[in-house]
Amino acid sequence: MTANYLDTAQGRRLAYHLTAGTGPTIVFLGGLKSDMEGTKAVHLEAWAKAQGRAFLRFDYSGHGESSGTFEEGCIGDWHEDTLAAIDALTDGAIVPVGSSMGGWQALLLARVRPERIAGMVTIAAAPDFTEDGYWASFTEGQKAELETQGYVELPSDYMEPYRISKRMIEDGRNRLVLRAPLSLPFPVRCLQGTADTAVSTETALRLLDHADCADMRLTLVKDADHRFSDAACLTLIEKAVLDVLGDA
């Protein structure tokens, strides 16, 4: 399918696919350097369509078919993109499904649009990773490199090295969600693989412990990796979405 495009107030052009159906609208929020053509996004769209449910997937700026480059972006830019897509393309209640960095985006969304969220699903959520993952692991040499050239390059298990900018690190500090109260006044289901080398089970447990949520559950899946995309994992994602939807 050919993507549609949304022009945002910040001057970005976001590619998206929107499926009409009954609400709440399920909104897939992808991970860092992922795009809306990933296995989980496409599978969940087909599943939602088969059930007649409304569904939205989109590319952040600097990702996939959207404008910009990854190196120019930061958590705050992608938060603005998420808000723009949701405000312009959906009405009423939504169910964000956030994968990895998309889990952080879902939590940021909960801060500013809690009244729109009927429930939330996270998959290997990576809140605060720019600080607790990147910055905390940087050597003094890498920190100096960040200052002198404005970025460092980090190896990836899944693609070419990530170029992490000074702006991403500094902006991330303004978006942290695990250092202040985090109210999630809706059902939340968190999924996490025990063989995930990008996001640890400790991160998942920290989020579970930190959030103020009356109905929050964490499912640990033995030997599942960060992709969380095999048939069994995809079925778990479906069940988690149905669980938070309840009778909606």
N, C-alpha and C positions, 0 to 999 in steps of 0.2 A: 504494500500500500504506500502511496505517496503521502508524505507528512504534510500536515498543516503548519502554519507559522503564526506566532504571536509576537507582536512588537511591544516591548515593555517601556515603561516610563524612563528607565535607565539607558535606553537606546540599544538594547540587546534584542536579538531575534531568536525566539525559542521554537524549536521543532517539537511537534506533539501529535499524538493520536488520541482522539476522544471517541469512546463508544457510548452511544445513548442507551439508556435503560433505567430501571428503577433505582432509587437511591437507598441508602447513602452511596455516593460515588466513591469507589475504591481508587485511590491515587498511589501509584507506585513511585517511590523516591529511590533512585539508583545510587550506587556507590561512587567513590572517587575514581575518575577516569573510566567509569562504565557508561553505557548508553542505553537507550530505551529498547534496543534490539536484543538485549541480553535474555538468557533462557528464562529467568524468573519473571521478568516483565511480560514477555510474549506469552508464556504459559498462563500467567494469571489473567491476562487479557482474554485469551481464548476461553478460559474457565468462566470468567465473568459474563462473557458474551453468551455462552451456552445457557447460563442461568438468567439471562435477561437483565443483568445488573450493569449500571453505569460504571465506566472505567476510564481512567486517564493515565497515560504515561507520557513523559516528555524528557527532553535533553536539557540539562543545565547549560548555560553559556560555557563555551570552551569544551563541550562534550558533544559527541555524536554529530548530528546535523545542525546544531545551533551555532550561532555566530560566536566569534571570539576564539582565543586560544586558551588551553588549560593553564599555561604558565602565567597568564594575566589574572586568573581568577583566585577567589578565596572563599572561605565558608560564608561570609556575609553576602557576597555576590550571589552565591547559589541559594542562600536564604531569600534574597530579594526575588530571584527567579521563581522559587517555589511559591512565594506569596502571589506573585504576578499571575502565575498559571492557575492557581486555585481560585483567586478572586475573579479572574476574567472568564474562566472556562467551566467553573462548577457553581452550582446553587445548592443551598441547604447543607445537609450533613455530609461529612466525608469520613472515610476510613483510610488514613495514611498507612502504607506498607513500606517501611524504610529499611533498606539493605545497606549495611556497613555505614559509610558516611551518610547515607540516606536516613539511617536511624537517628543520627545527630540532627539532621534536618527536620525529622518528624518531631523531635523533642523541642527544637526551636520554634516550630510551628505551634506547638501546644502552648507556648508562652504568649503568643500574640493572637491566636485564633482558637482558644479552648472551646468556645461556644459552638464552633463548626464541627468539632470532632466527636463522632459517635463511638469511636473505638480506634485502637492503634495496634499494629503488628510490627515488631522489629525482627530483623534477621541479621545476626552478628552485628548488632548496633555498636557503633564506634564513637560515642560521645567524647569530646575533648581530646581526640587523638593527636591533634597538632601539638598540644602541650605535653600530654602524658606519654605519647608514643614517639613523635619526632623529636621535639625539643629535649625531652628527658634523656633520650638516647644519643643525642649529638655529642661528639667529642669536642674538645676545645678547638681543635683544628676546623671542624665543620662549622662551629659557631663563628669563628673568625672568617671563614669563607662566606658565610651568610652575610656578614657585614661588608666584606670587601667587594664581592661580585653580585650580591643580592639574591643568591640562590645556592642550594646544594642539590646534588643528584643522588638519589637513593635507589638501590636495586629493588626490583619487584619480582615476586614469584610468578606473576601472571602476564607481564608485558615488558616493554622497554622501561628503563629507569624512570622514576618520577623525578621531575625537577621541582623541588619545593622552594618557594620564594620566601624572602623575608616578610613580604606583605601577608602571605598566608599564615605564617607563624604569629605575627603581631595581631592580625585581625582575629585569628582563632582565640586569642586571649580575651577578646571582647564578647565571645560567643559561648564561653564555657557554661555547661549546665550541671556539672557535678559539684560545684563549689557554693551554690546558693540553693534555697528551697526550690524544688521542682514539683509543681502540682500537676497531676494527671487525673483529672476528675472524670474518668471514663475507663472502660475495660482496656487492659493492655496485655498482650501476649508476646513474650520475647522468646525467640528461637536462637539456639547457639550450638555449634558443633564443637565437640571436645578435641578434634584434630585441626582446628582452625589455627593457622600460624600467623594470621594477621590481627585477629582480635581474640584476646584470651578469655577463658571462662571467668577469670577474676574481674574483668571489665563488666561482664554480664551480671555477676553477683553484686558488684559495686552499684550498678544502676538500680538493681532490684532493691537493694538496701536503702539507697538514697531517695528514691522517688516517693512522693506522698500520693499513694494510690490505693483505693480500697479494694480494687479487683485487678491485681497484677500477678501474672504467673510466668515463670521462666522454665522452658523445656530445654534440657541438655540432651543432645543427640550424639551418642557414642560414635566416634570415628568419622563424623561428618566434618568436611573441611569448610573453608571460607566461602567457596562457591555456593554451597547448600542448594545444589541444583539437580541431584539425582531424583529418580522417580519418587522414592520414599520421602525425601525432603520437600519436594513440590507438593505432595499430598498433605504433609504437615502444615505447609503454608496455607493451603486451601482451608483446612480444618480450623486453623487459628483465625482466619478471616471470618468464617462462619460463626465461630465462637464469640467474637466481639460484636458481630452484627446482631446476634440474638434473634429477636423476632422482627428486627427492622426490615 
